[in-house]
Amino acid sequence: MKKIDVNGSNADPLYEYLKAEKPGLLGFKGIKWNFEKFLVDRDGKPYQRYSSLKTPGSLASDIETLLKKEPKTAAKEETKA
């Protein structure tokens, strides 16, 4: 684990992708503060972006919703069989 940039010209590609897919309030794409969170589904698609004010525990219902969804990759494999 090492420190990476999440904003600016040296931003890590993962954060560039997350910010592009889930911009913040009023379309702001930068990460404003520590502990801003992204929830990603099983297929790697960003589901939601949360401010630093949201506690991890407050994400439980969204996490449960995603856990109930069938992954698209598995569904594709089943239709091929």
Secondary structure by P-SEA (a helix, b strand, c coil): cbbbbcccccccaaaaaaaaaccccccccccccccbbbbbccccccccccccccccccaaaaaaaaaacccaaaaaaaaac
